[in-house]
Amino acid sequence: MRTKTKTIRPILDQAYTYYVTAKSRNGKTGNIPTVWIAGNTGCASTDKAVSAGSCKSSGCPLLPKSKGGPVPLGQRGCYAWSGQVSGALSAILRAKDKSKYELKTALKNSHRKARYLRMSAIGDPSVLSRQQRDEITGTLEAFNKEYCALSTGFRIIGYIHGWRLAPWWKGYLMASTDSLDEADKAIEKGWRTAVTLPANTEGRVVKTPKGNKIYVCPHLVKGVDKRTVDDCNDCGWCSVQDDRFKKMNIGFPLHQ
């Protein structure tokens, strides 16, 4: 008899882990190493459910109802759970040899022009503990020192929806917010902030109710040739570790 897999909220450090792929075909991010957050039980179906649980616990409003989220069936939810990204996570979790998904291995096998480590393709980083953060940042630092002496090396680029739950990611990830009001709250707490904007947003800059500037992602500005900024690897605005952009908050118009 087939048993139903439950979506669970495990204890930090006991059930969540992360995998890293060396390369990516994502045209918006560019060909950069990418983190995937999932469970650590060894059962692919359970570990995928745990990944969805990380998104649910973060409060993400775009998690499909089929994964335990608030988005009803038939309405458009997070693209990661409805296509190739979800399938790619399944393939990672079914792999017998997961050594190639270790961070240092992925960095070694990454494209020579890659500059960032993306967090994450799927799953919310809020479930990764302070110790796991130190492990990731320490590995990056050691790799950069050993292999990237003539360049700045790799920086983290990414977003955390459960920013209230995991303050130890401040200074590494952008707080992912769902409204300009929420963006103000995250900014007051010292986070650099990413916020979803209406699909019809025009112009390069919008302001929050408290007057904070939100710069529209240059890849998504209406009427602007996207080729001026090919991808995240070319841009870097969303890298909190890059001091050039330390006061910039970024807006992403919703996909139509």
N, C-alpha and C positions, 0 to 999 in steps of 0.2 A: 504494500500500500504506500502510495506516495504521500509524504508529509509536506505541509506548507511551510515555506521558509519565512521566518519572522524578521521584520526590520527591528533591530535592537540598538540601544545606545550603550555601548560597552564602556568600561572604565578606561581612562586614558592610560596609555602604555601597555595595556593588556590585550587589546583586540584590534587597534588601528595600526596600519603600517602604510608605507608609500613605496611605489615603484617608479622608476625613471626610464623613459625611452630616450634614446640618443638623438633621434631625428623626427621631424614632423613634416607632414604635407599640408598643414594648416596655412592657407594663404594670408591670413590676417596676422598671425603671430610670427610667421617665418619659420625657417628650418632650425629650430632650437630644441635643446633637451627639455623634456616635459615630465612633470610629476603627476602621478595618478594615485589617489588616496582610496584605500579599500580596507577590508577586514583582514585579519591575520589568523584565520582558523584553518586554512588549508582546503576548505570546501568552496569551490568557485561560486556557486549560487548564493551561499550564505555571505561570502565576502563581498559580493556585488550588492547584496541587500544592505550590508553594513555601510557601504559607500553611500548609498542613497540615504541611509540613516544619518550620516554626517551632514548631508544637505538639509535634512528635515530638522535636525537639532539646531542648525544655524539660523533657522527661521526663514529660509529662502522661500519666497512666494511663488517661484516658478517651477518648483518640483512637481512633476506630473502626479495626478491623483493615483495612478497605477503604482507609483513608488512611495505612496504615503503622504504626498504633498497636497496643497490646496488647489492646484489647477485642475478643474474638472476634465474628464475625458472629452475629447473633441475640440478642446481649446488648446492654443499653442503654449506649451511650457518650455522649459530649458531644452535647447537643441541637443545638449550632451546626452540626454536620456532617450532620444528618439531616433538615433541614426548611427553613423559610423563610430562615433566616440564610445558609445555604449558597447558596440560590438568589439571595438579594440580593447576595452577593459576586460571583456569576457575572455578574449584571447590571451591576455597577460595572465589572468587568474588561472587559466587552464594549462599554462605552460609548465612542463615538468621541471625544467631547469630555469630558475628565476635569477640566476647569478648575473645574467646580462642586463637585468633591470636594476642593478645596484647603482647608486649615484656616481661613484668614481668611474665605473665601467662605462656608463652612459656618457660622461663628460669626455672620456678618452675617445669614444667612438663618434662624437658629435661632429657636425660640419665645421670646417676650419674657420668659417666666418661667424659662427654662432657666438653671441656675446651675453646671452641671458639664459637663466634657468626659469622656466615658466611653472608657476604654482597656481592652479593645477588644471589639468584637462577635465577632471571630474572628481567630485568629492570636495568637501570644504576643509581648509587647513586648520580650522578652529579645533578639530579633534586631535591634532598632533600636539604633543606635549612640549613643554619647555626643553626637555631633554632631547626630544627629536629635532626641535629647532636648532639646538646647539650642535647636534650631529650633522645636520644639513649644512649649516653655516661654517662649521669647522672643516668639513670635507671640501667645501668650495674654497675656503681660505688656503688649505693645504695644497689643493690642486693648482690654484692660481700661482702660488709661490713656486711650485715645482715646474709647471709647464708654461706659465704665462708671464715670464719675467719682463718681456719687452712690451707688454700691453696691460690694460687694466684688468684683464681676466673676466671671469663670469660674475654677473650680479643676478640677484633674484628679481623677477618681475611677476606680479600677480596680485590677487585680491582675496579677501577673507570676509565672508558674509557674517560669520559669527564673531565679529571683532570685539563685542562686549564680553564674550566667553573666554577669549584668549589674548589678553593684553600683551603677552610676551612676544606677539608677532608685530607689535608696533615698531616702526623703524625698519621693517623688512617687507611688509605687504600693505597694500592700500585697503582701507575699509570700504567694503562694497555696500552701498546704501541704495534704498529704493525710492527716495524722494529728496527734494532740496531741503526740506525741514530736517530729515534724518542726517543729511550731509552736514548741516550746521552742527548737529549734536556730536558727530564724530570729529569734526574739526575742533570743536571746543575741548575734546578729550586729547587732542594732540595728534590725531591721525591725519595722514594724507588720504584723500577720499576720492572714490570713484562712485558716480551716481548714474542711474538710468534716467534718461530724458524721454519726452514724447517723441514719437517717430517723425513728427513734422518740425522738429527743432531746426531753426535756421540761424546762421551766424556762427562765429567762432567762439564767442564767450557768452555765458548766461550768468546771472547772479542769484544767489540764494536769498531767502527772506532777510538774513542778517548781513547781506552785502558781500559775502565771500564769492570770489570769482571761480567759475567752473569753465575750464577750457574744453571745448568739444574735441574729441579724438580726431586728429587731422586726417585719419583714414576715412572718417565718416561725415565730415563737413559737407553739407549739401552744396552742389555746384562747384566744388573744388576738385581738380584733377587728382585722383588718388595716387597716381604715379609719383607725386612729389614726396609721398611717404609710403614706401612699399609695404612695410609690415612693422610689427613691434620690435624686431631685431634691428631695424633701420632707425626707429624712432627713439624709444627709451623713456618717453615721458612718464610711463607708469612704474619706473624703477625707483622705489623709495630710497635705495642705496646710492642713487646718483644725485650728488649735491647740486647739479645744475638745475634740477627740477624740484627742489625740496619744498617750494611753496605752491606748487601747481596741484590743483584738484581737477580731475578729468571727468567729462560727461560722455555717456554713450547713448545716442538715440536708439530707441527700441527697434528691432528688426521688423520690417513690414511684411 
